[in-house]
Amino acid sequence: MKVIEISNLTKFYGKNRGIEDVSLSVEEGEIFGFVGPNGAGKSTTIRLMLSLIYPTSGQALIFGKDCIKFGHEIRNDIGYLPSEVFYYDRMKVKDLLKYSASFYKGNHTKRIKELADIMELDLNRKIDELSYGNKKKVGIVQGLLHQPKLIMMDEPTSGLDPLMQHKFFDLILEENKKGATVFFSSHILGEVQKLCSRVAIIKEGNIIKTEKIKSLLNDTYKKVFIRTGKNAGDATKFPGVSNLEIIDGEIRFLYKGDINDLIGLISKNKINDVNIEEPTLEEIFMHYYQ
Amino acid sequence: MNIILRELRTSIKSLLIWCSVFAVLVTMYLTEFSAFANNDEMVDLLDSMPEGMMEAFRFNSFNMTTLTGFFGLLFTYFTLVLCIHAILKGNSIIAKEERDKTVEFTLVLPVRRSRIVFAKLIAAVVNCALILAFLYGFIIISIQKYLPEENFMKFFSLVILGTFITQMIFLSIGILLGCSIKQYKKSGYIGASIILITYIMTIFIDLNEKLDFLKYITPFKYFDTLLIKNELTLDWTYVIISLAVISVCLAIGFVTYRKRDLYI
């Protein structure tokens, strides 16, 4: 089943572009990454799905239902973690979470305690006394306390220290194992690579690629480095080689093509050293960003 | 229900402040009244004032030495203050979610936007009613020693009822502003300007007969204490106009809030 199905979603703020003609779908149980530089339209897309704002054209279905018409029903099963967390300042964390929980069916007191323990959040503090990172933790607990079927996160890790980020990711993975679908917007590629199975890249309001992380990494250039005493002139004529640099018998180039052909070529020559590397996800994304 | 309770809980402090301010004001004015009460010399003194001044302060219409006259004059100002509170409350109870950036929490909860506005409306109505009820009770208790005249209770209760309706008009205008205007700062300014303009209209109506038609435009004139004093009833025309204005404001507010982008 498709949990999210967005078709031709477009949003203009007056004359300013929010997103343009965005289409994507997320299957149940997936962890879907939504990647792009600042201002690309990540938050706009999420806010459209939550019907905080309304599209200029196109539509978004969540759990197969129109996200505007059935917004309030759909939101029963959505946990949302915004990039910046703002709550009623004068409330205690405990009261705010209780208030939030009162809108969802069932009793969530136990779950609130569990989550707060994991995230090391003091429930008796007042919201306005909390640091940025601690507010974020309130957001995480608030977003997950009703065991949502769809978790939407908009750059969730900013403000969390590495240890907390780690705990947070474990929490998300655990929810995912229990069946939750995760829509994860970020510009930190390391975390996307760690968590997500599929990723959409958005740039200037347009989706430029939707791909499995694995195939993104596979179907791409290899970075090759060869040290040889001899002149390596014939490598230039080899198909699939680009960005060739030869300095003092050290050859560096990018290679795209059948790896066996490359190995074949290398084995015909006497070389001192060889190094074939995957490019990092960063390098792949930079390629799309530019 | 939980939205209503939360809104009421957050407004307890401001409610207490409003009530204590009114308590102090009423006590102060009643001290002043103790000098006026059944004091014929004061009547002579007031009568000797120039005609224009008498008219501007409406001293010729109200006998300041009776409770009815005194509150008939004074309560207009209380109504003004209560209405300022009402329009700002109506506006802010909606707009504060955007101002404090809590929309991304409140409006992601699994409730319809219209339900949120409705709950907030109820909370604001309760808020306005509580302040007015306190004022009513506090005045009634405080004036007992002045032995209110025969019709005073009826007169004063009608004034309170009229004030309540006027409050509701401004509250619904406030709600409309909060619901329909994306920039919360702008809606606050507009609310304050509406109060100012409609209040100034009442002064012009008193000064110039040609501007009499304005009495249909400014809600401050709908339940004029002078009319209530003379007729001992509320004018049904204005009750109906009031209900119409309230319904229209709320209807437009609800619809626009349901359809507009939230300011994040």
Interface residues (C-beta under 8 A of the other chain):
Chain A: Y13 R47 L50 L52 I53 Y54 G71 H72 E73 I74 R75 N76 I78 Y80 P82 E84 V85 F86 Y87 Y88 D89 R90 Y99 S100 S102 F103 Y104 Q142
Chain B: N2 R6 T10 D100 K101 T102 V103 E104 F105 L107 V108 L109 P110 V111 R112 R115 K259 R260 D261 L262 I264
